[in-house]
Amino acid sequence: MFPKVFGRTTSSPSLSTPTLRARASASQSDQAHPPARDSPEPRPSSASQRPTSSRTTSRALSRSPEKKQSAKPDKKSSLLRSPKKKERAHDPDTHPLNLPPQERARLSRLAARMDQEKQQTNGNAAADTPAQNGDTAPVPPPHKTPSTPPPSTEDAEAFKAAGNKYFKAGDYTKAIAEYTKAVEADPKSSTYRSNRAAAYMSAGKYIQALDDCKEADELDPNNAKILHRMARIYTSLGRPREALETYDRIDPPASQKDRQPAVTMNRHLSEAEEQIRDSTSGSMAIFALDQAEKGLGSTVTRPRKWALLRGEAYLKMGNVNALGDAQNIAMSLLRNNSADPEALVLRGRALYAQGENDKALQHFRQAISCDPDFKDAVKYLRMVQKLDRTKEEGNNYFKSGKY
């Protein structure tokens, strides 16, 4: 049996002031560094159950309240004391990603930096947004990227050289194609259009040649070469008066040799008009027209005005063949334009000369409906109507015996 130590009343020795201060300091140190919560406190060994001295008992009694207080530290103070416990003490339900506070802070800084870079990248987009004063930025036109770059002046010269080569070889179709490329590469050049006009002219396409010459003349007025070419085209088309007017624009004046084809054609036309107007025979007019037609281009059909003059000449001749030729000319003109009043009058006159008055009157009326101001149609209509009335009166007198 152990002696009854705790039942004995012992008096604790008095402690000095330095000793109390040291013990207080030790107590604060214990509070600042408490034992970990997860580790169990060691059980007292059997030696601790042995009787202790009064000094030991007094020391244990004086320190027991401090240990009891430090055994259950406050949660808030524990978080402030230990960084590791601060990390483990965060509530996982406060963030959807269940990240520690340090990781969330790092991600927040990274997101802020990315937002700044995005604002700098999209800084130019502010011009497309409506202005604060109510004005809206205009919508930019759609950007069109050409499939091929436009030809340069050097390309135009290359096309021109190729066209000249084909022109000298007599291949006018290819020459026209190359000159066309040159015109497209440099539309402001009169040379390329003039060269293409020459190719058109050699190919027998006088209308296209005249169009090119007119455009070249607008780009380079009073160019002698262009004017010479345009005058020759006018002559080939049967328009000698316009050809002579073009020659008159050339400075220095064109030679007599250059003007001669237009002069000759114009003289024959004047003779034909004079014969039809003053002569009773149309044969001289036909001869003059035949001479004038020799100056036409190889692919040019007889001009409409010339055809009408020839029809007038056939009517003056008056024989059966001539009247048939006049009708053929009129029908050819009407196939091109059924509302041609001059062709209708020409055919009406031929029908009247052949004794078909009713058909003639029908053509005259039709010509007046096409052109009410056409005086020849009105004149021949009244003439035939008057002759018909006179003929009817004569028949009536004859039937009544009033010879």
HELIX and SHEET records of a PDB file:
HELIX    1   1 THR A   17  ALA A   32  1                                  16    
HELIX    2   2 SER A   46  GLN A   49  5                                   4    
HELIX    3   3 SER A   54  ALA A   71  1                                  18    
HELIX    4   4 LYS A   75  ARG A   81  1                                   7    
HELIX    5   5 PRO A   83  ARG A   88  1                                   6    
HELIX    6   6 PRO A   92  THR A   94  5                                   3    
HELIX    7   7 PRO A  101  THR A  121  1                                  21    
HELIX    8   8 GLY A  123  ASP A  128  5                                   6    
HELIX    9   9 THR A  153  LYS A  168  1                                  16    
HELIX   10  10 TYR A  172  ALA A  185  1                                  14    
HELIX   11  11 SER A  190  SER A  202  1                                  13    
HELIX   12  12 TYR A  206  LEU A  219  1                                  14    
HELIX   13  13 ALA A  224  SER A  236  1                                  13    
HELIX   14  14 PRO A  240  ASP A  248  1                                   9    
HELIX   15  15 GLN A  256  ASP A  278  1                                  23    
HELIX   16  16 SER A  283  GLU A  293  1                                  11    
HELIX   17  17 ARG A  304  MET A  317  1                                  14    
HELIX   18  18 VAL A  320  ASN A  336  1                                  17    
HELIX   19  19 PRO A  341  ALA A  353  1                                  13    
HELIX   20  20 ASN A  357  CYS A  370  1                                  14    
HELIX   21  21 LYS A  375  SER A  400  1                                  26    
END                                                                             
